[in-house]
């Protein structure tokens, strides 16, 4: 994968501007990439559903129980909806909240018009204030450039996410490894641990993106058992299950 990434020769196929930031879709012989300025937001590979990166490790959450109702906060180009479509057709239940108008418009160009989701153009922090006990899975993948907006790191937001989850729900977070150890991240982690059991999934070692799973009234063994029962595991994607098997509880 690293050789592929470093060897990419890309051509830009689409651009958009949002709040003085440039969104770019580029293509190469290996696939498509969407960037926010110079930050990679989404990637779709040619010849494989899987990227070898953090997006893949959210996919098991669509299988930990039969057809969970899912919410994503932060769309990017739509790597995860695209992957779910390739795995399930449109037989999955996914709402996505995105407040970047340009990103919303680029979604179909990047992921394909055949990928069907309930795309909500709005503020994710506001959305979870009113959706009590609505979802089995909530995924936070919201960034502005290389940073998670402060509104998603508040105790109020964590409370609202917890209230928005059904019993035995899962809150998954994409965070950048450089955040770990900072006062801001430690404070946020303490807040999450007041409401959830928090685990880290063992993702690709070279990736700066890491996955936290915050479990509400459910044990990690139940997550893994559900994935084994419901998710098709192949030689191509077994590394994803192996990452879950190595998940470990996060200390404060």
C-alpha atoms as an extended CHARMM CRD file, in Angstrom:
* protein
*
       252  EXT
         1         1  UNK       CA              0.0000000000        0.0000000000        0.0000000000  PROA      1               0.0000000000
         2         2  UNK       CA              2.8050000000        2.4430000000        0.8560000000  PROA      2               0.0000000000
         3         3  UNK       CA              4.4770000000        1.7700000000       -2.4820000000  PROA      3               0.0000000000
         4         4  UNK       CA              1.1860000000        2.4580000000       -4.2170000000  PROA      4               0.0000000000
         5         5  UNK       CA              0.6110000000        5.7130000000       -2.3730000000  PROA      5               0.0000000000
         6         6  UNK       CA              4.1350000000        7.0100000000       -2.8890000000  PROA      6               0.0000000000
         7         7  UNK       CA              4.0180000000        5.9540000000       -6.5450000000  PROA      7               0.0000000000
         8         8  UNK       CA              0.7490000000        7.6870000000       -7.4240000000  PROA      8               0.0000000000
         9         9  UNK       CA              0.7520000000       10.0280000000      -10.4120000000  PROA      9               0.0000000000
        10        10  UNK       CA             -2.5430000000       11.8700000000      -10.1250000000  PROA      10              0.0000000000
        11        11  UNK       CA             -4.6420000000       14.0330000000      -12.3990000000  PROA      11              0.0000000000
        12        12  UNK       CA             -7.2390000000       16.4230000000      -11.0000000000  PROA      12              0.0000000000
        13        13  UNK       CA            -10.7720000000       15.6530000000      -12.2300000000  PROA      13              0.0000000000
        14        14  UNK       CA            -12.9050000000       18.0080000000      -10.1150000000  PROA      14              0.0000000000
        15        15  UNK       CA            -12.5160000000       20.9100000000       -7.7050000000  PROA      15              0.0000000000
        16        16  UNK       CA            -14.7430000000       23.0310000000       -5.4710000000  PROA      16              0.0000000000
        17        17  UNK       CA            -14.2810000000       25.8750000000       -3.0210000000  PROA      17              0.0000000000
        18        18  UNK       CA            -15.7800000000       26.0770000000        0.4630000000  PROA      18              0.0000000000
        19        19  UNK       CA            -15.0530000000       28.8170000000        3.0100000000  PROA      19              0.0000000000
        20        20  UNK       CA            -11.7670000000       29.6870000000        1.2530000000  PROA      20              0.0000000000
        21        21  UNK       CA            -10.6460000000       26.0430000000        1.2130000000  PROA      21              0.0000000000
        22        22  UNK       CA            -10.1090000000       23.9700000000       -1.9220000000  PROA      22              0.0000000000
        23        23  UNK       CA            -11.6310000000       20.5160000000       -2.3390000000  PROA      23              0.0000000000
        24        24  UNK       CA            -10.0000000000       18.3820000000       -5.0150000000  PROA      24              0.0000000000
        25        25  UNK       CA            -10.8440000000       15.0180000000       -6.5580000000  PROA      25              0.0000000000
        26        26  UNK       CA             -7.8790000000       13.4070000000       -8.2900000000  PROA      26              0.0000000000
        27        27  UNK       CA             -7.4680000000       10.0730000000      -10.0570000000  PROA      27              0.0000000000
        28        28  UNK       CA             -4.5730000000        7.7460000000      -10.7750000000  PROA      28              0.0000000000
        29        29  UNK       CA             -4.1420000000        4.1790000000      -11.9210000000  PROA      29              0.0000000000
        30        30  UNK       CA             -4.6550000000        3.1170000000       -8.2860000000  PROA      30              0.0000000000
        31        31  UNK       CA             -7.8870000000        4.9500000000       -7.5630000000  PROA      31              0.0000000000
        32        32  UNK       CA             -9.4860000000        8.2390000000       -6.5180000000  PROA      32              0.0000000000
        33        33  UNK       CA             -8.5990000000       10.6170000000       -3.7050000000  PROA      33              0.0000000000
        34        34  UNK       CA            -10.5170000000       13.5750000000       -2.2860000000  PROA      34              0.0000000000
        35        35  UNK       CA             -8.5260000000       16.2620000000       -0.4670000000  PROA      35              0.0000000000
        36        36  UNK       CA             -9.4600000000       19.2700000000        1.6330000000  PROA      36              0.0000000000
        37        37  UNK       CA             -6.5850000000       21.5680000000        0.7530000000  PROA      37              0.0000000000
        38        38  UNK       CA             -3.6850000000       19.1010000000        1.1660000000  PROA      38              0.0000000000
        39        39  UNK       CA             -5.4000000000       16.7830000000        3.6850000000  PROA      39              0.0000000000
        40        40  UNK       CA             -6.7070000000       13.4330000000        2.4030000000  PROA      40              0.0000000000
        41        41  UNK       CA            -10.3820000000       13.0940000000        3.3350000000  PROA      41              0.0000000000
        42        42  UNK       CA            -11.3980000000       10.0680000000        1.2780000000  PROA      42              0.0000000000
        43        43  UNK       CA             -9.9340000000        7.3520000000       -0.8990000000  PROA      43              0.0000000000
        44        44  UNK       CA            -11.4020000000        4.7200000000       -3.2130000000  PROA      44              0.0000000000
        45        45  UNK       CA             -9.1180000000        2.0560000000       -4.6640000000  PROA      45              0.0000000000
        46        46  UNK       CA             -9.3420000000        0.4810000000       -8.0980000000  PROA      46              0.0000000000
        47        47  UNK       CA             -9.6410000000       -3.2900000000       -7.9310000000  PROA      47              0.0000000000
        48        48  UNK       CA            -10.5390000000       -3.5190000000       -4.2380000000  PROA      48              0.0000000000
        49        49  UNK       CA            -13.2600000000       -2.4130000000       -1.8690000000  PROA      49              0.0000000000
        50        50  UNK       CA            -10.6330000000       -1.9510000000        0.8200000000  PROA      50              0.0000000000
        51        51  UNK       CA             -8.0700000000        0.8180000000        1.2870000000  PROA      51              0.0000000000
        52        52  UNK       CA             -5.8350000000       -0.7510000000        3.9430000000  PROA      52              0.0000000000
        53        53  UNK       CA             -6.4600000000        2.3730000000        6.0390000000  PROA      53              0.0000000000
        54        54  UNK       CA             -8.7560000000        3.5270000000        8.8250000000  PROA      54              0.0000000000
        55        55  UNK       CA            -11.9890000000        3.6120000000        6.8200000000  PROA      55              0.0000000000
        56        56  UNK       CA            -11.9220000000       -0.2000000000        6.5670000000  PROA      56              0.0000000000
        57        57  UNK       CA            -12.0470000000       -0.5810000000       10.3390000000  PROA      57              0.0000000000
        58        58  UNK       CA            -15.4310000000        1.1130000000       10.6090000000  PROA      58              0.0000000000
        59        59  UNK       CA            -17.0380000000       -1.4600000000        8.2880000000  PROA      59              0.0000000000
        60        60  UNK       CA            -17.5270000000       -4.1850000000       10.9470000000  PROA      60              0.0000000000
        61        61  UNK       CA            -19.8950000000       -1.8470000000       12.8040000000  PROA      61              0.0000000000
        62        62  UNK       CA            -22.3910000000       -2.4590000000        9.9920000000  PROA      62              0.0000000000
        63        63  UNK       CA            -22.2770000000       -6.1630000000       10.9310000000  PROA      63              0.0000000000
        64        64  UNK       CA            -22.0010000000       -6.3610000000       14.7170000000  PROA      64              0.0000000000
        65        65  UNK       CA            -25.7670000000       -6.9220000000       14.6930000000  PROA      65              0.0000000000
        66        66  UNK       CA            -28.1400000000       -7.5750000000       11.8310000000  PROA      66              0.0000000000
        67        67  UNK       CA            -28.7530000000       -4.3500000000        9.8820000000  PROA      67              0.0000000000
        68        68  UNK       CA            -27.9890000000       -1.7730000000       12.5820000000  PROA      68              0.0000000000
        69        69  UNK       CA            -29.2660000000        1.7560000000       12.1200000000  PROA      69              0.0000000000
        70        70  UNK       CA            -26.1870000000        3.9350000000       11.6180000000  PROA      70              0.0000000000
        71        71  UNK       CA            -25.3150000000        7.6280000000       11.7020000000  PROA      71              0.0000000000
        72        72  UNK       CA            -22.1260000000        9.1990000000       10.3750000000  PROA      72              0.0000000000
        73        73  UNK       CA            -21.1330000000       12.7410000000       11.3130000000  PROA      73              0.0000000000
        74        74  UNK       CA            -18.7800000000       13.8850000000        8.5760000000  PROA      74              0.0000000000
        75        75  UNK       CA            -19.0580000000       12.5940000000        5.0190000000  PROA      75              0.0000000000
        76        76  UNK       CA            -15.7540000000       13.3740000000        3.3720000000  PROA      76              0.0000000000
        77        77  UNK       CA            -15.9990000000       12.0210000000       -0.1580000000  PROA      77              0.0000000000
        78        78  UNK       CA            -17.9540000000        9.0030000000        1.0180000000  PROA      78              0.0000000000
        79        79  UNK       CA            -15.4040000000        6.1820000000        1.2850000000  PROA      79              0.0000000000
        80        80  UNK       CA            -17.4150000000        4.2690000000        3.9080000000  PROA      80              0.0000000000
        81        81  UNK       CA            -20.8040000000        4.5820000000        2.1170000000  PROA      81              0.0000000000
        82        82  UNK       CA            -19.0680000000        3.4170000000       -1.0740000000  PROA      82              0.0000000000
        83        83  UNK       CA            -17.5540000000        0.4170000000        0.6990000000  PROA      83              0.0000000000
        84        84  UNK       CA            -20.8790000000       -0.5130000000        2.2950000000  PROA      84              0.0000000000
        85        85  UNK       CA            -22.5590000000       -0.3040000000       -1.1000000000  PROA      85              0.0000000000
        86        86  UNK       CA            -19.9740000000       -2.6530000000       -2.5910000000  PROA      86              0.0000000000
        87        87  UNK       CA            -20.4960000000       -5.0950000000        0.2950000000  PROA      87              0.0000000000
        88        88  UNK       CA            -24.2830000000       -4.8840000000        0.6760000000  PROA      88              0.0000000000
        89        89  UNK       CA            -25.7610000000       -3.1400000000       -2.3390000000  PROA      89              0.0000000000
        90        90  UNK       CA            -28.0260000000       -0.4950000000       -0.8600000000  PROA      90              0.0000000000
        91        91  UNK       CA            -29.2680000000       -2.8400000000        1.8540000000  PROA      91              0.0000000000
        92        92  UNK       CA            -27.8580000000       -0.8100000000        4.7440000000  PROA      92              0.0000000000
        93        93  UNK       CA            -29.3860000000        1.8840000000        6.9300000000  PROA      93              0.0000000000
        94        94  UNK       CA            -27.1340000000        4.9420000000        7.0370000000  PROA      94              0.0000000000
        95        95  UNK       CA            -27.8080000000        8.6140000000        7.7680000000  PROA      95              0.0000000000
        96        96  UNK       CA            -24.9260000000       11.0200000000        7.1500000000  PROA      96              0.0000000000
        97        97  UNK       CA            -24.7650000000       14.6050000000        8.4360000000  PROA      97              0.0000000000
        98        98  UNK       CA            -22.4180000000       16.9960000000        6.6270000000  PROA      98              0.0000000000
        99        99  UNK       CA            -22.3350000000       20.8000000000        6.8160000000  PROA      99              0.0000000000
       100       100  UNK       CA            -19.9020000000       21.4050000000        3.9610000000  PROA      100             0.0000000000
       101       101  UNK       CA            -22.1120000000       22.2450000000        0.9580000000  PROA      101             0.0000000000
       102       102  UNK       CA            -19.3090000000       21.6460000000       -1.5290000000  PROA      102             0.0000000000
       103       103  UNK       CA            -18.5850000000       18.2080000000       -0.0410000000  PROA      103             0.0000000000
       104       104  UNK       CA            -22.2610000000       17.2870000000       -0.3380000000  PROA      104             0.0000000000
       105       105  UNK       CA            -22.2410000000       18.2550000000       -4.0200000000  PROA      105             0.0000000000
       106       106  UNK       CA            -19.0580000000       16.2580000000       -4.7090000000  PROA      106             0.0000000000
       107       107  UNK       CA            -20.3260000000       13.0780000000       -3.0160000000  PROA      107             0.0000000000
       108       108  UNK       CA            -21.9910000000       11.5300000000       -6.0680000000  PROA      108             0.0000000000
       109       109  UNK       CA            -19.0390000000       12.4430000000       -8.2830000000  PROA      109             0.0000000000
       110       110  UNK       CA            -16.6320000000       10.7460000000       -5.9000000000  PROA      110             0.0000000000
       111       111  UNK       CA            -18.5730000000        7.7320000000       -4.5880000000  PROA      111             0.0000000000
       112       112  UNK       CA            -20.9290000000        7.2410000000       -7.5420000000  PROA      112             0.0000000000
       113       113  UNK       CA            -24.5820000000        8.0130000000       -8.1330000000  PROA      113             0.0000000000
       114       114  UNK       CA            -25.5440000000        4.4030000000       -7.3720000000  PROA      114             0.0000000000
       115       115  UNK       CA            -24.5800000000        4.7640000000       -3.6810000000  PROA      115             0.0000000000
       116       116  UNK       CA            -27.7490000000        5.6510000000       -1.7730000000  PROA      116             0.0000000000
       117       117  UNK       CA            -27.6600000000        7.1880000000        1.7060000000  PROA      117             0.0000000000
       118       118  UNK       CA            -29.8440000000        9.6110000000        3.6290000000  PROA      118             0.0000000000
       119       119  UNK       CA            -27.6080000000       12.6650000000        3.3020000000  PROA      119             0.0000000000
       120       120  UNK       CA            -28.4820000000       15.4600000000        5.7240000000  PROA      120             0.0000000000
       121       121  UNK       CA            -26.9450000000       18.8410000000        4.9650000000  PROA      121             0.0000000000
       122       122  UNK       CA            -26.5680000000       20.2750000000        8.4660000000  PROA      122             0.0000000000
       123       123  UNK       CA            -24.6410000000       20.5120000000       11.7220000000  PROA      123             0.0000000000
       124       124  UNK       CA            -23.8330000000       17.1810000000       13.3450000000  PROA      124             0.0000000000
       125       125  UNK       CA            -23.6520000000       18.5900000000       16.8670000000  PROA      125             0.0000000000
       126       126  UNK       CA            -27.1140000000       20.0940000000       16.4780000000  PROA      126             0.0000000000
       127       127  UNK       CA            -28.5080000000       16.9370000000       14.9140000000  PROA      127             0.0000000000
       128       128  UNK       CA            -27.6960000000       14.6510000000       17.8540000000  PROA      128             0.0000000000
       129       129  UNK       CA            -29.4870000000       16.9620000000       20.2930000000  PROA      129             0.0000000000
       130       130  UNK       CA            -32.8950000000       15.6680000000       19.1620000000  PROA      130             0.0000000000
       131       131  UNK       CA            -32.4560000000       12.0250000000       18.0780000000  PROA      131             0.0000000000
       132       132  UNK       CA            -32.9390000000       10.1840000000       21.4000000000  PROA      132             0.0000000000
       133       133  UNK       CA            -32.4050000000        6.3880000000       21.2510000000  PROA      133             0.0000000000
       134       134  UNK       CA            -32.3610000000        6.4820000000       17.4590000000  PROA      134             0.0000000000
       135       135  UNK       CA            -29.1790000000        4.6760000000       16.3980000000  PROA      135             0.0000000000
       136       136  UNK       CA            -27.2290000000        1.4660000000       16.9990000000  PROA      136             0.0000000000
       137       137  UNK       CA            -24.0140000000        3.0050000000       15.6360000000  PROA      137             0.0000000000
       138       138  UNK       CA            -22.7470000000        6.5860000000       15.5090000000  PROA      138             0.0000000000
       139       139  UNK       CA            -19.4680000000        7.3200000000       13.7090000000  PROA      139             0.0000000000
       140       140  UNK       CA            -17.6530000000       10.6230000000       14.1940000000  PROA      140             0.0000000000
       141       141  UNK       CA            -15.3370000000       11.3730000000       11.2740000000  PROA      141             0.0000000000
       142       142  UNK       CA            -15.6540000000       15.1530000000       11.2680000000  PROA      142             0.0000000000
       143       143  UNK       CA            -12.5950000000       17.2680000000       10.5690000000  PROA      143             0.0000000000
       144       144  UNK       CA            -11.8510000000       20.7690000000        9.4170000000  PROA      144             0.0000000000
       145       145  UNK       CA             -8.5250000000       20.3570000000        7.7320000000  PROA      145             0.0000000000
       146       146  UNK       CA             -6.4670000000       18.2640000000       10.1440000000  PROA      146             0.0000000000
       147       147  UNK       CA             -8.4560000000       19.0740000000       13.2850000000  PROA      147             0.0000000000
       148       148  UNK       CA            -11.6590000000       17.9020000000       14.9320000000  PROA      148             0.0000000000
       149       149  UNK       CA            -13.8590000000       20.9810000000       15.5150000000  PROA      149             0.0000000000
       150       150  UNK       CA            -14.1250000000       21.8940000000       19.1920000000  PROA      150             0.0000000000
       151       151  UNK       CA            -17.9150000000       21.4140000000       19.2340000000  PROA      151             0.0000000000
       152       152  UNK       CA            -17.3730000000       17.6360000000       18.9420000000  PROA      152             0.0000000000
       153       153  UNK       CA            -15.0600000000       17.5360000000       21.9580000000  PROA      153             0.0000000000
       154       154  UNK       CA            -17.4830000000       18.9870000000       24.5130000000  PROA      154             0.0000000000
       155       155  UNK       CA            -19.2380000000       17.1330000000       27.3570000000  PROA      155             0.0000000000
       156       156  UNK       CA            -22.5610000000       18.2750000000       25.8940000000  PROA      156             0.0000000000
       157       157  UNK       CA            -21.8160000000       16.5680000000       22.5830000000  PROA      157             0.0000000000
       158       158  UNK       CA            -20.7870000000       13.3250000000       24.2970000000  PROA      158             0.0000000000
       159       159  UNK       CA            -23.9890000000       13.4030000000       26.3760000000  PROA      159             0.0000000000
       160       160  UNK       CA            -26.0630000000       13.9190000000       23.2430000000  PROA      160             0.0000000000
       161       161  UNK       CA            -24.3340000000       11.0640000000       21.4240000000  PROA      161             0.0000000000
       162       162  UNK       CA            -24.9800000000        8.7500000000       24.3700000000  PROA      162             0.0000000000
       163       163  UNK       CA            -28.6500000000        9.7640000000       24.4460000000  PROA      163             0.0000000000
       164       164  UNK       CA            -28.8830000000        9.2950000000       20.6740000000  PROA      164             0.0000000000
       165       165  UNK       CA            -27.6490000000        5.6970000000       20.8840000000  PROA      165             0.0000000000
       166       166  UNK       CA            -29.9030000000        2.7490000000       21.5930000000  PROA      166             0.0000000000
       167       167  UNK       CA            -29.0300000000        0.3270000000       24.3640000000  PROA      167             0.0000000000
       168       168  UNK       CA            -26.0140000000       -1.7560000000       23.3300000000  PROA      168             0.0000000000
       169       169  UNK       CA            -24.9620000000        1.0080000000       20.9600000000  PROA      169             0.0000000000
       170       170  UNK       CA            -21.4800000000        1.8160000000       19.6560000000  PROA      170             0.0000000000
       171       171  UNK       CA            -19.8770000000        5.2200000000       19.1540000000  PROA      171             0.0000000000
       172       172  UNK       CA            -16.8680000000        5.0570000000       16.8220000000  PROA      172             0.0000000000
       173       173  UNK       CA            -14.3620000000        7.9120000000       16.5310000000  PROA      173             0.0000000000
       174       174  UNK       CA            -11.6360000000        8.5600000000       13.9700000000  PROA      174             0.0000000000
       175       175  UNK       CA             -8.8270000000       10.4230000000       15.7110000000  PROA      175             0.0000000000
       176       176  UNK       CA             -5.3270000000       11.3450000000       14.6020000000  PROA      176             0.0000000000
       177       177  UNK       CA             -2.5490000000        9.7680000000       16.6580000000  PROA      177             0.0000000000
       178       178  UNK       CA             -0.8780000000       13.1430000000       17.2520000000  PROA      178             0.0000000000
       179       179  UNK       CA             -3.9090000000       14.0890000000       19.3880000000  PROA      179             0.0000000000
       180       180  UNK       CA             -3.1370000000       11.3340000000       21.8890000000  PROA      180             0.0000000000
       181       181  UNK       CA             -1.2770000000       12.6580000000       24.9080000000  PROA      181             0.0000000000
       182       182  UNK       CA             -2.4300000000       16.2350000000       24.4480000000  PROA      182             0.0000000000
       183       183  UNK       CA             -4.3230000000       17.9200000000       27.2850000000  PROA      183             0.0000000000
       184       184  UNK       CA             -7.2630000000       18.4830000000       24.9320000000  PROA      184             0.0000000000
       185       185  UNK       CA             -7.5100000000       14.8040000000       24.0280000000  PROA      185             0.0000000000
       186       186  UNK       CA             -7.0020000000       13.5630000000       27.6050000000  PROA      186             0.0000000000
       187       187  UNK       CA             -9.7830000000       15.8260000000       28.8110000000  PROA      187             0.0000000000
       188       188  UNK       CA            -12.0980000000       14.5940000000       26.0630000000  PROA      188             0.0000000000
       189       189  UNK       CA            -11.2060000000       10.9680000000       26.7550000000  PROA      189             0.0000000000
       190       190  UNK       CA            -12.0480000000       11.4030000000       30.4450000000  PROA      190             0.0000000000
       191       191  UNK       CA            -15.4280000000       12.8030000000       29.4210000000  PROA      191             0.0000000000
       192       192  UNK       CA            -16.1100000000        9.8360000000       27.1090000000  PROA      192             0.0000000000
       193       193  UNK       CA            -15.0600000000        7.3120000000       29.7370000000  PROA      193             0.0000000000
       194       194  UNK       CA            -17.6560000000        8.7540000000       32.1260000000  PROA      194             0.0000000000
       195       195  UNK       CA            -20.3310000000        7.4730000000       29.7460000000  PROA      195             0.0000000000
       196       196  UNK       CA            -18.7800000000        4.5910000000       27.7620000000  PROA      196             0.0000000000
       197       197  UNK       CA            -16.3110000000        1.7480000000       27.9460000000  PROA      197             0.0000000000
       198       198  UNK       CA            -13.5990000000        2.8900000000       25.5360000000  PROA      198             0.0000000000
       199       199  UNK       CA            -11.4800000000        0.5980000000       23.3530000000  PROA      199             0.0000000000
       200       200  UNK       CA             -8.9330000000        1.1830000000       20.6400000000  PROA      200             0.0000000000
       201       201  UNK       CA             -8.9480000000       -0.9700000000       17.5160000000  PROA      201             0.0000000000
       202       202  UNK       CA             -5.5500000000       -2.0600000000       16.2360000000  PROA      202             0.0000000000
       203       203  UNK       CA             -5.4400000000       -0.4260000000       12.7850000000  PROA      203             0.0000000000
       204       204  UNK       CA             -2.6110000000       -0.2320000000       10.2480000000  PROA      204             0.0000000000
       205       205  UNK       CA              0.6300000000        0.6360000000       11.9870000000  PROA      205             0.0000000000
       206       206  UNK       CA              1.7150000000        3.2930000000        9.4700000000  PROA      206             0.0000000000
       207       207  UNK       CA             -1.5860000000        5.1870000000        9.5020000000  PROA      207             0.0000000000
       208       208  UNK       CA             -1.9110000000        8.3120000000       11.6380000000  PROA      208             0.0000000000
       209       209  UNK       CA             -5.6750000000        7.6900000000       11.8510000000  PROA      209             0.0000000000
       210       210  UNK       CA             -6.7750000000        5.5350000000       14.7690000000  PROA      210             0.0000000000
       211       211  UNK       CA            -10.1710000000        4.1720000000       15.8040000000  PROA      211             0.0000000000
       212       212  UNK       CA            -11.7990000000        4.4490000000       19.2240000000  PROA      212             0.0000000000
       213       213  UNK       CA            -14.8540000000        2.3050000000       19.9560000000  PROA      213             0.0000000000
       214       214  UNK       CA            -17.0130000000        3.6370000000       22.7790000000  PROA      214             0.0000000000
       215       215  UNK       CA            -19.3910000000        0.9190000000       23.9700000000  PROA      215             0.0000000000
       216       216  UNK       CA            -22.7340000000        1.5900000000       25.6400000000  PROA      216             0.0000000000
       217       217  UNK       CA            -23.9700000000       -1.3370000000       27.7340000000  PROA      217             0.0000000000
       218       218  UNK       CA            -22.2780000000       -3.8590000000       25.4650000000  PROA      218             0.0000000000
       219       219  UNK       CA            -19.0680000000       -5.8890000000       25.8200000000  PROA      219             0.0000000000
       220       220  UNK       CA            -16.2940000000       -6.0850000000       23.2580000000  PROA      220             0.0000000000
       221       221  UNK       CA            -16.8600000000       -9.8540000000       23.0090000000  PROA      221             0.0000000000
       222       222  UNK       CA            -20.4120000000       -9.2380000000       21.7890000000  PROA      222             0.0000000000
       223       223  UNK       CA            -19.0860000000       -6.9380000000       19.0630000000  PROA      223             0.0000000000
       224       224  UNK       CA            -16.5600000000       -9.5220000000       17.8930000000  PROA      224             0.0000000000
       225       225  UNK       CA            -19.0510000000      -12.3980000000       18.0180000000  PROA      225             0.0000000000
       226       226  UNK       CA            -21.5060000000      -10.3930000000       15.9210000000  PROA      226             0.0000000000
       227       227  UNK       CA            -18.8460000000       -9.5680000000       13.3460000000  PROA      227             0.0000000000
       228       228  UNK       CA            -17.8020000000      -13.2110000000       13.0810000000  PROA      228             0.0000000000
       229       229  UNK       CA            -21.4160000000      -14.2630000000       12.6180000000  PROA      229             0.0000000000
       230       230  UNK       CA            -22.5550000000      -11.6250000000       10.1450000000  PROA      230             0.0000000000
       231       231  UNK       CA            -19.5800000000      -10.1800000000        8.2350000000  PROA      231             0.0000000000
       232       232  UNK       CA            -18.1670000000      -12.1360000000        5.2840000000  PROA      232             0.0000000000
       233       233  UNK       CA            -14.4910000000      -12.6450000000        6.1690000000  PROA      233             0.0000000000
       234       234  UNK       CA            -12.1210000000      -13.3580000000        3.2830000000  PROA      234             0.0000000000
       235       235  UNK       CA             -8.3830000000      -13.5210000000        2.7460000000  PROA      235             0.0000000000
       236       236  UNK       CA             -8.5920000000       -9.9520000000        1.4480000000  PROA      236             0.0000000000
       237       237  UNK       CA            -10.2650000000       -8.4280000000        4.5090000000  PROA      237             0.0000000000
       238       238  UNK       CA             -9.2700000000      -10.6950000000        7.4050000000  PROA      238             0.0000000000
       239       239  UNK       CA             -6.8570000000       -8.0400000000        8.6910000000  PROA      239             0.0000000000
       240       240  UNK       CA             -9.9060000000       -6.0010000000        9.7240000000  PROA      240             0.0000000000
       241       241  UNK       CA            -11.2180000000       -8.7410000000       12.0190000000  PROA      241             0.0000000000
       242       242  UNK       CA             -7.6910000000       -9.2960000000       13.3260000000  PROA      242             0.0000000000
       243       243  UNK       CA             -7.5770000000       -5.6160000000       14.2820000000  PROA      243             0.0000000000
       244       244  UNK       CA            -10.7770000000       -6.0530000000       16.2820000000  PROA      244             0.0000000000
       245       245  UNK       CA             -9.4450000000       -9.1880000000       17.9520000000  PROA      245             0.0000000000
       246       246  UNK       CA             -6.5020000000       -7.1160000000       19.1930000000  PROA      246             0.0000000000
       247       247  UNK       CA             -8.6240000000       -4.2150000000       20.4870000000  PROA      247             0.0000000000
       248       248  UNK       CA             -7.6620000000       -3.0460000000       23.9650000000  PROA      248             0.0000000000
       249       249  UNK       CA             -9.2820000000       -0.8930000000       26.6150000000  PROA      249             0.0000000000
       250       250  UNK       CA             -8.0020000000        2.6680000000       26.7290000000  PROA      250             0.0000000000
       251       251  UNK       CA             -6.7180000000        3.9330000000       30.0470000000  PROA      251             0.0000000000
       252       252  UNK       CA             -7.2940000000        7.5380000000       31.1340000000  PROA      252             0.0000000000
